[in-house]
Amino acid sequence: MGNAAGVRRDFKALEQRRMEAARLLRQGLGQSEVGRAVGVHRQSVSRWARELGESGMRGLRKAGHTGRPSKLSPAQLRDLERALKRGPEAFGYATGLWTAARVRDLIEERTGVRYHEDHVWRILRKLGWSCQRPTGKALERDEEGIRHWKKYRWPQIKKKRAARGAPSSSSTKAD
């Protein structure tokens, strides 16, 4: 059955499924029947039955999360998020834009843990942050001047539609 890439597993539900399978196996049901009852392949039940025989119910308990454990504790992640919300200017940066390098430096400064820039995005996504692009407007932009130009100057220079009855340049149009 497998697990789709990027889909979080419910480890508690998986453990409950193994415990249910163990209960059914102890009642004398066959491995195929147990597999159908709990919704897994017979080979998984076979593996669980072997583990049940070797280690008992303790062997089927939750194995824990897969993958490398996080270097940052939940408290450090909360502290990092509070710091990010203060903005880059609070940490001496000239602009209000968090970059991966800036976040990496902030993490190292606050926790002593150094990450590669590519991994920083994973941490930000874990915190619920997403990549945002700045609007890119010039600092010298004159909003009032732009509004005035659009309202008064643009209508003067805009190309106007030809008046009705003007000769057509199309050779296919009948006169």
ZAMARGU-4260 file (C-alpha; in steps of 0.2 Angstrom, whole numbers, plus 5000, padded with zeros to 4 digits):
<rodrens>
0) 5000/5000/5000 | 5014/5012/5004 | 5015/5030/5008 | 5014/5044/4995 | 5029/5055/4996
5) 5027/5070/5007 | 5012/5063/5016 | 5013/5064/5035 | 5010/5047/5043 | 4998/5045/5058
10) 5010/5034/5069 | 4997/5032/5082 | 4984/5025/5069 | 4998/5013/5062 | 5002/5007/5079
15) 4983/5004/5083 | 4982/4994/5067 | 4997/4983/5072 | 4989/4980/5089 | 4972/4975/5081
20) 4981/4963/5070 | 4990/4956/5085 | 4974/4953/5094 | 4966/4944/5079 | 4982/4933/5076
25) 4981/4928/5095 | 4962/4923/5092 | 4969/4911/5078 | 4964/4920/5062 | 4975/4917/5047
30) 4987/4930/5041 | 4977/4933/5025 | 4961/4936/5035 | 4970/4947/5047 | 4977/4957/5032
35) 4959/4959/5025 | 4952/4964/5042 | 4965/4978/5045 | 4967/4983/5027 | 4986/4978/5024
40) 4995/4966/5013 | 4997/4948/5020 | 5016/4950/5020 | 5014/4965/5033 | 5004/4953/5044
45) 5017/4940/5042 | 5031/4952/5047 | 5020/4957/5062 | 5017/4939/5067 | 5035/4936/5067
50) 5039/4951/5078 | 5024/4946/5089 | 5032/4929/5092 | 5049/4936/5095 | 5046/4951/5106
55) 5027/4950/5110 | 5016/4966/5110 | 5031/4977/5115 | 5039/4973/5098 | 5024/4980/5089
60) 5023/4997/5098 | 5027/5013/5090 | 5044/5013/5082 | 5045/5032/5082 | 5047/5045/5068
65) 5057/5041/5053 | 5071/5052/5047 | 5084/5062/5055 | 5078/5071/5071 | 5077/5090/5070
70) 5092/5100/5077 | 5080/5113/5083 | 5069/5110/5098 | 5050/5116/5098 | 5055/5130/5110
75) 5069/5136/5098 | 5057/5135/5083 | 5045/5146/5092 | 5059/5158/5097 | 5064/5159/5078
80) 5046/5162/5073 | 5045/5177/5085 | 5061/5184/5078 | 5056/5182/5060 | 5040/5192/5064
85) 5050/5206/5071 | 5057/5208/5053 | 5075/5209/5046 | 5076/5228/5050 | 5076/5223/5069
90) 5092/5213/5066 | 5101/5227/5056 | 5097/5223/5038 | 5093/5238/5027 | 5077/5230/5019
95) 5062/5221/5025 | 5065/5206/5015 | 5070/5189/5023 | 5081/5179/5012 | 5087/5161/5015
100) 5104/5167/5019 | 5097/5180/5032 | 5086/5167/5040 | 5101/5155/5040 | 5112/5168/5049
105) 5097/5171/5061 | 5096/5153/5066 | 5114/5151/5069 | 5115/5167/5079 | 5100/5162/5090
110) 5103/5144/5092 | 5121/5140/5087 | 5115/5128/5074 | 5121/5130/5056 | 5110/5125/5041
115) 5112/5126/5022 | 5102/5139/5014 | 5092/5125/5004 | 5087/5117/5021 | 5081/5134/5028
120) 5066/5134/5017 | 5060/5117/5024 | 5061/5125/5042 | 5051/5140/5036 | 5038/5129/5028
125) 5037/5119/5044 | 5033/5136/5053 | 5020/5140/5040 | 5030/5153/5031 | 5030/5154/5012
130) 5041/5162/4998 | 5035/5179/4994 | 5041/5191/4981 | 5042/5210/4984 | 5032/5221/4974
135) 5047/5229/4966 | 5041/5247/4965 | 5054/5261/4964 | 5058/5271/4980 | 5057/5287/4969
140) 5040/5282/4963 | 5028/5298/4962 | 5010/5291/4965 | 5002/5308/4963 | 5011/5312/4947
145) 5007/5295/4940 | 4988/5297/4944 | 4989/5315/4936 | 4997/5308/4920 | 4984/5294/4918
150) 4970/5306/4921 | 4975/5320/4910 | 4990/5317/4899 | 4986/5299/4893 | 4969/5303/4886
155) 4977/5317/4875 | 4990/5306/4867 | 4980/5290/4866 | 4976/5284/4848 | 4958/5287/4844
160) 4947/5276/4834 | 4944/5282/4816 | 4927/5291/4813 | 4913/5281/4805 | 4913/5282/4786
165) 4932/5284/4784 | 4939/5274/4769 | 4945/5256/4774 | 4962/5250/4770 | 4956/5233/4767
170) 4955/5227/4749 | 4941/5214/4754 | 4929/5227/4761 | 4915/5232/4749 | 4911/5250/4747
</rodrens>
